[in-house]
Amino acid sequence: MADLKKIQAEQERAVVRAFRESVQSIRDQVTIQEIVNLLNVGNVIGVIDLLQLDESAFQGVTEAIRQAYITGGLTGAAQVGAVPVITGTLVVRFNITLPRAERWLADMSSRMIVEVFDEQRAMVRSVLTDALAKGTNPRTSALDLVGRVNRQTRKRTGGFIGMTEQQSRWSVSARQELQDLNPNYLTRELRDRRFDAAFKRAVRDGTQVPSAQIDAAIVQMQNNTLRYRGEVISRTESINALRSGQVESIEQAIELGEVEQGDTTKEWDASGDARTRETHAAADGQKRAFDQPFSVGGSALMYPGDPGGPASETIQCRCTQTVSIDFGARVARVEGFG
């Protein structure tokens, strides 16, 4: 049996790595002065165009998810293994070129355009429009957007690129709290706690936190936020791709007549810890025919993390499913990712 946890971890790392590389590429392709020149005349759309925030900017992320889908399909096929037939055995294979598999990949790409690519443009527009309205120095706005150069690595670090609009506002608010000595800063989960002692002293003494120290704290918070954003995308998208590819491999076997649909059942297996949603815990042990959906929190899900289901039931879902295929004398079990 394949080591599913190892495969899952490898695919998650691949998506995180692709996200990180995409963000770094956007940071590195522009110069601060070009952004400053555009902001000096209030041309926010020009900055967005300059950053080239289109589908190609995160193409590596899409490709990593595609590879996870293929890996899931190959893993599912390998778990089913050889199917006994009258003339001997058939080895179940996974075909990425069949229409349904191609449709899943196209749908995934379209969804990523909305959730990542379009989100980036909206975030940049919001952040820069607010900065212009507040009269923020254009150079400061540019550095806040694409990050500041780390003296050791010589690469830009921090910045808003890669964040959602809401996440960008976290660091904007945190900067204001540092400047105002607002203790609410200490409640921010993604702050860098190494700056806490200096901030507490400043609050106690009523002295201003040096601007360089504020910049450093915000850069680290931005780095933490970007890491969090990449991990959320990876955990959701890579696992869903693995699961979807795995399910597709079984559906292909059924359509090719290698597996009888009536001999195939599936069972929901909740992760069973304190983080498990109540609705998912309630679905634990639920069995269905392979072509029938589970009922989870009132939603119909074909498998854990089904992208056709509501976000409240699918995002970062860690449940799995076990598919049992009865070949008469032999029962094949396809263990799910999660």
C-alpha positions in Angstrom: 0.0 0.0 0.0 1.3 3.5 -0.9 2.3 5.8 1.9 -0.5 8.3 1.5 0.7 10.7 4.2 4.1 10.9 2.5 2.6 11.5 -0.9 0.3 14.1 0.5 3.2 15.9 2.3 5.2 15.9 -0.9 2.4 17.4 -2.9 1.7 20.0 -0.3 5.3 21.1 -0.2 5.3 21.3 -4.0 2.3 23.7 -4.0 3.8 25.8 -1.2 7.1 26.0 -3.0 5.4 27.1 -6.3 3.4 29.7 -4.5 6.5 31.1 -2.8 8.4 31.2 -6.1 5.5 32.9 -7.9 5.4 35.6 -5.2 9.2 36.1 -5.3 9.1 36.4 -9.1 6.5 39.2 -9.0 8.5 41.0 -6.4 11.7 40.8 -8.3 10.5 41.8 -11.8 9.8 45.4 -11.0 11.8 48.4 -9.7 10.6 50.5 -6.8 11.1 53.7 -8.8 8.8 52.5 -11.6 6.0 52.0 -9.0 6.8 55.4 -7.4 6.5 57.2 -10.7 3.1 55.7 -11.3 1.9 56.4 -7.8 3.1 60.0 -8.1 0.4 60.5 -10.8 -2.1 58.3 -9.0 -2.0 55.6 -11.6 -3.0 52.5 -9.6 -4.1 50.5 -12.7 -0.6 51.2 -14.2 1.0 49.6 -11.1 -1.3 46.5 -11.5 -0.3 46.3 -15.2 3.4 46.7 -14.3 3.2 43.8 -11.8 1.7 41.6 -14.6 -0.8 40.1 -12.2 -2.3 37.7 -14.7 -2.7 33.9 -14.8 0.9 33.4 -15.9 2.1 34.9 -12.7 0.9 31.9 -10.7 1.3 29.3 -13.4 3.6 27.3 -11.3 0.9 26.9 -8.6 -1.6 25.7 -11.2 0.9 23.2 -12.5 1.8 21.9 -9.0 -2.0 21.3 -8.4 -2.2 19.5 -11.8 0.6 17.2 -10.8 -1.1 16.5 -7.5 -4.2 15.5 -9.5 -2.2 13.1 -11.7 -0.5 11.7 -8.6 -3.9 11.0 -7.0 -5.1 9.3 -10.1 -2.0 7.1 -10.4 -2.2 6.3 -6.7 -5.8 5.3 -6.9 -5.2 3.1 -9.9 -2.3 1.4 -8.2 -4.4 0.7 -5.1 -7.1 -1.0 -7.2 -4.3 -3.0 -8.8 -5.0 -5.9 -11.1 -8.6 -6.8 -11.8 -9.4 -10.5 -12.3 -11.2 -11.2 -15.6 -12.1 -14.4 -17.5 -8.9 -14.2 -19.6 -6.6 -13.3 -16.7 -6.1 -9.9 -15.2 -6.3 -6.3 -16.2 -4.1 -3.5 -14.7 -6.1 -0.4 -13.9 -4.6 2.7 -15.4 -5.2 6.4 -15.1 -5.8 8.5 -18.2 -5.4 12.3 -17.8 -6.6 13.0 -21.3 -10.2 11.7 -20.9 -12.8 14.5 -21.0 -13.8 14.4 -17.3 -10.2 14.7 -16.2 -9.5 17.5 -18.6 -12.7 19.2 -17.4 -11.6 19.0 -13.7 -8.3 20.6 -14.7 -10.0 23.4 -16.6 -12.4 24.0 -13.7 -9.5 24.1 -11.3 -7.7 26.6 -13.5 -10.8 28.8 -13.7 -11.3 28.7 -10.0 -7.7 29.6 -9.3 -8.1 32.6 -11.6 -10.9 33.9 -9.4 -9.5 33.0 -6.0 -5.9 33.9 -6.5 -5.2 35.9 -9.7 -8.3 38.2 -9.6 -7.9 38.5 -5.8 -4.4 39.8 -6.3 -5.5 42.6 -8.5 -8.3 43.5 -6.1 -5.9 43.6 -3.2 -3.4 45.8 -4.9 -6.1 48.2 -6.1 -7.5 48.4 -2.5 -4.2 48.8 -0.8 -2.8 51.5 -3.1 -6.1 53.4 -3.4 -6.2 53.6 0.4 -2.6 54.7 0.6 -3.1 57.5 -1.9 -6.2 58.7 0.0 -4.1 58.8 3.2 -1.3 60.7 1.5 1.2 57.9 2.2 4.6 58.6 0.7 4.7 56.8 -2.7 8.0 55.1 -2.0 6.7 53.8 1.3 3.6 52.5 -0.5 5.8 50.8 -3.1 8.0 49.1 -0.5 4.9 48.0 1.5 3.6 46.5 -1.7 6.5 44.5 -3.0 8.7 44.2 0.1 12.0 45.4 1.2 15.4 44.1 0.3 17.0 41.8 2.9 20.6 42.7 3.3 21.7 39.1 3.8 19.8 37.5 0.9 19.7 40.5 -1.4 16.1 39.5 -2.2 12.9 41.3 -1.5 11.0 40.0 1.5 7.6 40.9 3.0 5.1 43.0 1.1 1.5 42.5 0.2 2.0 40.4 -2.9 0.4 37.0 -2.5 -2.0 38.1 0.3 -5.8 38.4 0.1 -7.3 41.8 0.5 -8.3 41.0 4.1 -4.8 39.8 5.0 -3.2 42.9 3.6 -5.4 44.9 5.9 -4.0 42.9 8.9 -0.5 44.3 8.4 -1.8 47.8 7.6 -3.7 47.8 10.9 -0.7 46.3 12.7 1.5 49.1 11.5 -0.9 51.7 12.8 -1.1 49.9 16.1 2.7 50.0 16.4 2.8 53.7 15.6 0.0 54.4 18.1 1.3 52.1 20.8 -2.0 50.3 20.7 -1.8 47.1 22.8 -4.2 45.4 20.3 -1.0 44.7 18.3 -0.1 42.0 20.8 -3.3 40.0 19.9 -2.3 39.5 16.3 -1.5 35.8 15.8 0.8 36.3 12.8 3.0 39.0 14.4 6.7 38.2 15.1 6.8 37.8 18.8 10.5 38.8 18.9 9.4 42.4 18.8 6.9 42.1 21.7 9.4 43.1 24.4 10.5 46.3 22.7 6.9 47.2 22.0 5.8 46.6 25.6 8.7 48.8 26.8 7.6 51.6 24.4 4.0 51.3 25.7 5.2 51.4 29.3 7.5 54.3 28.8 5.3 56.2 26.3 8.1 56.4 23.7 7.7 55.9 20.0 8.8 52.7 18.4 11.6 53.6 15.9 10.3 53.5 12.3 13.0 51.0 11.2 11.9 48.7 14.0 8.3 49.0 12.9 9.3 48.3 9.3 11.1 45.2 10.4 8.2 44.0 12.5 5.7 44.5 9.7 8.0 42.7 7.2 8.2 39.7 9.5 4.4 39.7 10.0 3.9 39.9 6.2 6.3 37.0 5.8 4.3 35.0 8.3 1.0 36.0 6.6 2.3 34.9 3.2 3.5 31.6 4.7 0.0 31.1 6.2 -1.6 32.0 2.9 0.6 29.5 1.0 -0.1 26.7 3.5 -3.9 27.3 3.3 -3.8 27.1 -0.5 -1.6 24.1 -0.4 -3.6 22.1 2.2 -6.9 22.7 0.4 -5.8 22.5 -3.2 -3.2 19.7 -3.1 -5.4 17.4 -1.0 -8.5 18.1 -3.1 -6.4 17.4 -6.3 -5.1 14.1 -4.9 -8.6 13.1 -3.8 -10.2 14.1 -7.1 -7.6 12.3 -9.2 -8.0 9.2 -7.0 -11.8 9.2 -7.5 -11.4 9.8 -11.2 -9.2 6.7 -11.5 -12.0 4.6 -10.1 -14.6 6.3 -12.3 -12.5 5.6 -15.3 -12.2 1.9 -14.3 -15.9 1.7 -14.0 -16.6 3.3 -17.4 -14.1 1.0 -19.1 -15.8 -2.0 -17.6 -12.8 -3.0 -15.5 -14.8 -2.5 -12.3 -18.5 -3.0 -11.7 -20.2 0.0 -10.2 -22.5 -2.2 -8.2 -19.5 -3.8 -6.5 -18.1 -0.5 -5.4 -19.0 1.2 -2.1 -17.4 4.1 -0.2 -17.3 5.1 3.5 -16.6 8.5 5.1 -13.8 8.5 7.7 -13.7 11.7 9.8 -10.3 12.8 11.1 -11.7 12.4 14.6 -9.8 15.0 16.6 -10.6 18.3 18.3 -10.3 20.2 14.9 -12.9 18.0 13.2 -16.0 19.8 12.1 -19.1 18.6 14.0 -20.8 17.9 10.6 -17.9 15.8 9.5 -17.8 13.9 12.8 -21.5 13.1 12.4 -20.8 11.8 8.9 -18.2 9.3 10.2 -18.9 5.8 9.1 -21.5 6.9 6.5 -21.6 4.4 3.6 -22.8 5.1 0.1 -22.7 3.5 -3.3 -19.8 4.9 -5.2 -21.9 7.1 -7.5 -24.0 8.5 -4.6 -23.1 11.5 -2.5 -22.5 11.6 1.2 -24.8 13.9 3.2 -22.6 16.2 5.3 -24.1 19.1 7.2 -27.0 19.1 4.8 -24.7 19.2 1.8 -24.2 16.6 -0.9 -20.4 15.7 -1.2 -19.1 13.0 -3.5 -16.0 12.7 -1.3 -14.2 14.7 1.4 -13.2 18.1 0.1 -15.4 17.9 -3.0 -14.9 21.3 -4.7 -18.5 21.2 -5.7 -19.6 21.6 -2.1 -19.7 24.7 0.1 -16.5 26.2 1.4 -17.7 25.7 5.0 -17.6 21.9 4.5 -14.6 21.6 2.2 -11.8 24.1 2.9 -8.9 22.4 4.8 -11.0 19.3 5.3 -8.8 16.5 6.6 -11.3 13.6 6.4 -10.8 10.6 4.1 -12.9 8.0 2.4 -12.3 4.3 1.9 -13.5 2.8 -1.4 -14.2 -1.0 -1.3 -14.3 -2.9 -4.6 -15.6 -6.4 -4.4 -14.0 -8.7 -7.0 -15.6 -11.8 -5.5 -12.7 -13.6 -3.9 -10.7 -10.4 -3.5 -11.7 -7.0 -2.1 -9.6 -4.0 -3.1 -9.5 -1.1 -0.8 -8.6 2.4 -2.0 -7.6 4.5 1.0 -8.3 8.2 0.7 -6.0 11.2 1.2 -6.6 13.6 4.0 
